[in-house]
Amino acid sequence: MAEGTTKATRLLGLLMLGVITLQLSGCDMVLFNPKGQVGLEQRNLIILATLLMLVVVVPVMIMALVFSVHYRASNEKARYTPEWSHSRAIEAVVWGVPLLIIIVLGVVTWRSTHALDPYRPLDADKAPVKVQVIATDWKWLFVYPELGIASVNELAMPVDTPVDFRVTSDGAITSFFIPALGGQIYAMAGMQTQLHLIANEPGSYTGIAANYNGPGFSDMHFKALALDQAGFDAWVAKVRGSQRQLDQRRYAQLAKPSVDHPVEHYAAVDAGLFQSLIDKYQGINRSREVERRLSAPQDESPQGSKE
């Protein structure tokens, strides 16, 4: 009975391993196959940090197996030293190796934190393309202030050209993320964050909302198109041919909650739209602060006065 149970358990374990293997075979390890400079540097940092930590983890796992076999009760050849209490060599390894790893990781983290600062412009021969990103419930609006155009759930950029993103939200807090290009930055109402990315290979990449923000979260994604200069110019011409105008009134309709919103293009956009959204929430925040101060209990006598 026990033998049959053991065989069934092993068979079940092999079956589960096979199912997991099949599921993982369809995964796209996009973070380890980056298409941009920032993503490549972030991938290398992840690999380096993992390898450094494995310097400690792997030997510990091996020693746990070796010691459990070598010092088992039935192995009479294992040396038994009950009076042993200290070894300077072991102490040096136990404390020295982790210390060296921490020092190396500290230096690498310090350098990479500054090199990969999302607010830091990328070094490139070409001037960056400026894009204003507005997160709404549950769609992405991309405004090209220098070109005077906008698009919904579709972002286009020329290859080998830096993109200067200015990100805000007109709703719940969320996160702007294009895994293939690296970087992630939060979009928050009343605030502006920055992100600099570059695509080094042509392609169509998926952008997502990386922070849960409501029932439309799973469908809040977009296509990031990395095009050659001719392709980007053609995309701009296509957008300008849409004849749609994005003013404050039309934006108010667009900003209403919707799920799986289709791609839309706007040939013209209100130049002050992005800043007006930030100002709208800044005004609300200031009003709340004033209300909070007015409703706070006031001391009957000024601080430091004597009765």
C-alpha positions in Angstrom: 0.0 0.0 0.0 2.8 2.4 0.9 4.7 1.5 -2.2 1.7 2.2 -4.4 1.1 5.6 -2.7 4.8 6.5 -3.2 4.5 5.7 -7.0 1.3 7.7 -7.3 2.9 10.7 -5.5 5.9 10.5 -7.9 3.7 10.3 -10.9 1.6 13.2 -9.8 4.8 15.3 -9.2 6.1 14.5 -12.7 2.8 15.4 -14.2 2.7 18.7 -12.4 6.3 19.4 -13.5 5.3 18.7 -17.1 2.3 21.0 -16.9 4.4 23.8 -15.5 7.1 23.3 -18.1 4.6 23.5 -20.9 3.1 26.7 -19.4 6.5 28.3 -19.1 7.5 27.3 -22.6 5.0 29.9 -23.9 6.3 32.7 -21.7 8.0 35.7 -23.3 10.9 36.6 -21.1 10.7 40.2 -22.3 12.7 41.7 -19.4 15.6 39.5 -20.4 15.2 40.3 -24.1 15.2 44.1 -24.1 15.0 46.2 -27.2 16.4 49.5 -25.7 19.5 50.8 -24.0 17.7 51.3 -20.6 16.2 47.9 -20.6 19.6 46.3 -21.5 21.3 48.0 -18.6 18.6 47.1 -16.2 18.7 43.4 -17.4 22.5 43.3 -16.9 22.0 44.8 -13.4 19.5 42.1 -12.5 21.8 39.3 -13.8 24.8 40.7 -12.0 23.0 41.0 -8.7 21.6 37.5 -9.0 25.0 36.0 -9.7 26.6 37.8 -6.8 23.9 36.5 -4.4 24.2 33.0 -5.9 27.9 33.0 -4.7 26.4 32.6 -1.2 23.2 30.7 -2.0 24.7 27.9 -4.1 27.5 26.8 -1.8 25.1 26.8 1.2 22.7 24.6 -0.7 25.5 22.2 -1.7 26.9 22.1 1.8 23.5 21.4 3.3 23.2 18.3 1.1 26.9 17.2 1.6 26.8 17.6 5.4 23.5 15.8 5.8 24.9 12.8 3.8 28.4 12.8 5.2 27.5 13.3 8.9 24.5 11.0 9.0 24.3 8.7 12.0 25.1 5.6 9.9 28.4 7.0 8.6 31.0 5.8 11.1 33.9 7.2 9.0 32.8 10.8 9.6 35.1 12.6 12.1 33.3 13.3 15.4 34.8 16.3 17.4 32.3 17.3 20.1 34.9 19.6 21.8 35.5 21.7 18.7 34.2 25.2 19.0 36.0 27.8 16.8 37.7 28.2 13.5 39.2 31.5 12.2 39.2 30.2 8.7 35.4 29.5 8.8 34.7 32.8 10.5 36.7 34.6 7.8 34.7 32.9 5.0 31.3 33.2 6.8 31.7 37.0 7.4 34.2 38.0 4.6 32.4 36.7 1.6 29.0 38.3 2.4 30.8 41.5 3.3 32.6 41.6 -0.1 29.3 40.9 -1.9 27.6 43.7 0.0 30.4 46.1 -0.9 30.2 45.2 -4.6 26.4 45.4 -4.7 26.6 48.7 -2.9 29.0 50.2 -5.5 27.0 48.8 -8.4 23.7 50.0 -7.0 25.1 53.5 -6.3 26.4 53.8 -9.9 23.4 52.2 -11.6 20.9 54.3 -9.5 22.4 57.5 -10.9 23.0 56.1 -14.4 19.4 54.7 -14.7 17.7 57.6 -13.0 14.4 58.0 -14.9 14.7 61.8 -14.8 18.2 61.7 -16.3 18.2 62.5 -20.1 19.9 59.9 -22.3 23.1 60.6 -24.1 22.4 60.6 -27.8 23.2 62.5 -31.0 19.6 63.1 -31.7 17.2 65.5 -30.0 14.6 63.7 -27.9 11.0 63.4 -28.9 8.7 64.9 -26.2 5.6 62.9 -25.2 3.1 63.9 -22.6 1.4 60.8 -21.1 -2.0 61.0 -19.4 -3.5 58.0 -17.7 -7.2 57.9 -17.4 -9.8 55.2 -16.4 -8.8 53.0 -18.3 -6.8 54.1 -21.2 -3.6 56.0 -22.2 -3.5 59.3 -23.9 -0.2 60.4 -25.6 0.2 64.0 -26.6 3.1 65.2 -28.8 3.3 68.9 -27.8 5.9 69.7 -30.5 3.9 68.1 -33.2 0.5 69.2 -32.0 -1.0 65.7 -32.3 -2.3 63.1 -29.9 -3.3 59.4 -29.8 -5.1 57.0 -27.6 -3.6 53.6 -26.7 -1.0 53.9 -29.4 2.5 55.3 -29.0 5.0 55.8 -31.8 8.6 56.7 -31.6 11.6 56.8 -34.0 14.3 54.2 -33.5 17.6 55.3 -31.9 16.0 58.5 -30.8 15.5 59.3 -27.1 11.9 59.9 -25.9 11.3 62.3 -23.1 8.1 61.3 -21.3 6.2 63.6 -18.9 3.6 61.5 -17.1 0.5 62.3 -15.1 -2.9 60.8 -14.2 -6.4 62.1 -14.5 -7.7 59.4 -12.1 -6.4 56.7 -9.9 -2.6 56.2 -9.4 -1.1 53.8 -11.9 2.3 52.9 -13.4 3.5 53.6 -16.9 5.6 50.6 -18.1 7.0 49.3 -21.5 8.8 46.1 -20.4 10.8 45.7 -23.7 12.3 49.2 -23.3 12.8 49.2 -19.6 11.9 51.7 -16.9 8.7 52.2 -15.0 7.3 55.4 -13.5 4.2 56.1 -11.6 1.4 58.3 -12.9 -0.3 60.3 -10.2 -3.0 62.9 -10.2 -1.8 66.5 -9.7 1.9 65.4 -10.2 4.3 65.1 -13.1 6.9 62.4 -13.3 9.5 61.9 -16.0 10.9 58.9 -17.8 13.6 58.7 -20.6 13.6 55.7 -22.9 15.0 54.8 -26.3 14.2 52.0 -28.7 17.2 50.5 -30.5 15.3 48.0 -32.6 12.2 48.4 -34.7 9.1 46.6 -33.5 5.8 46.7 -31.9 6.0 46.4 -28.1 3.4 46.2 -25.4 2.9 48.9 -22.8 1.0 48.2 -19.7 -0.4 49.7 -16.5 1.8 48.1 -13.8 -0.3 49.2 -10.8 -3.8 48.0 -10.1 -6.2 50.9 -10.5 -9.7 49.5 -10.8 -11.9 47.1 -12.8 -10.4 48.1 -16.2 -6.8 47.4 -15.1 -6.3 44.2 -17.1 -7.3 45.9 -20.4 -5.3 49.1 -19.8 -2.5 48.5 -22.3 -1.2 50.0 -25.5 1.1 49.4 -28.4 4.5 51.1 -28.5 5.6 51.3 -32.1 9.4 51.7 -32.7 9.7 52.9 -36.3 12.4 54.1 -38.6 12.3 57.8 -39.4 10.3 57.3 -42.6 7.8 55.1 -40.8 7.5 57.6 -37.9 6.9 60.4 -40.4 4.2 58.3 -42.1 2.6 57.6 -38.7 2.5 61.4 -37.9 1.0 62.1 -41.3 -1.6 59.4 -40.7 -2.6 61.0 -37.3 -2.8 64.4 -38.9 -5.1 63.0 -41.5 -7.7 62.0 -38.9 -9.2 65.5 -38.8 -10.2 65.1 -35.1 -9.6 67.9 -32.7 -8.9 67.2 -29.0 -10.1 70.2 -27.0 -11.2 70.4 -23.4 -14.8 69.5 -24.3 -13.8 66.4 -26.3 -11.2 65.4 -23.7 -13.9 65.4 -21.0 -15.8 62.8 -23.0 -12.7 60.8 -23.6 -11.7 60.8 -19.9 -14.9 59.0 -18.9 -14.3 55.5 -17.7 -14.1 52.9 -20.5 -12.6 49.4 -20.9 -10.6 48.2 -23.9 -10.8 51.5 -25.6 -10.0 51.5 -29.3 -7.0 53.3 -30.8 -7.9 56.9 -31.7 -5.9 59.7 -33.4 -6.2 63.5 -33.0 -4.8 65.8 -35.6 -4.8 68.7 -33.2 -4.7 69.0 -29.4 -5.2 71.8 -26.9 -1.6 72.9 -26.1 -2.5 73.5 -22.4 -4.3 70.2 -21.8 -1.5 68.4 -19.9 -0.7 71.3 -17.6 -4.4 72.0 -17.0 -4.9 68.5 -15.6 -2.0 69.0 -13.2 -3.4 72.4 -12.2 -6.8 71.0 -11.6 -5.6 68.5 -9.0 -3.2 71.0 -7.5 -6.1 73.4 -6.9 -8.1 70.6 -5.2 -5.1 69.7 -3.0 -4.6 73.4 -2.0 -8.3 73.6 -1.2 -8.2 70.5 1.0 -5.1 71.8 2.8 -6.9 75.1 3.5 -10.0 73.2 4.8 -7.8 71.0 7.0 -6.2 74.0 8.6 -9.5 75.8 9.1 -11.0 72.7 10.7 -8.1 72.0 13.0 -8.6 73.0 16.6 -7.0 76.4 17.4 -5.2 77.2 20.7 -7.1 79.7 22.7 -3.9 81.6 23.4 -0.9 82.1 21.1 2.1 79.8 21.7 4.4 81.3 24.3 2.0 83.8 25.7 1.4 84.0 29.4 -2.0 84.3 31.1 
